[in-house]
Amino acid sequence: MNMKENNLSNLDEHEKNLINLQKHAAYLVWKVEESICAPAEIRDFENNITNPIERDAFKKFVSDYKKKLGKI
């Protein structure tokens, strides 16, 4: 593989959004785990996602990260 194939800028907008949602889910779960924010912050962020596919993906990412931390 060359570098061009691995460049995130080559992804379409939906794929970029999913990557950003995954990163944000991990960050919010970490913040809740560290008592930096309340779980309501995750719900608030989720409720502001207008695309239903991306909202479902975000929910799955949050669930996956909680499982990794042993919280589910």
CORBEL-V889400 format. One line per field, one symbol per residue. phi: phi as a letter, one per 40 degrees, with the letter a starting at -180 (. if undefined). Layout:
phi=???
This chain:
phi=.cccccccccccdcccccccccccccccccccdcgcacdccccccdccccccccccccdccccccccccgcb
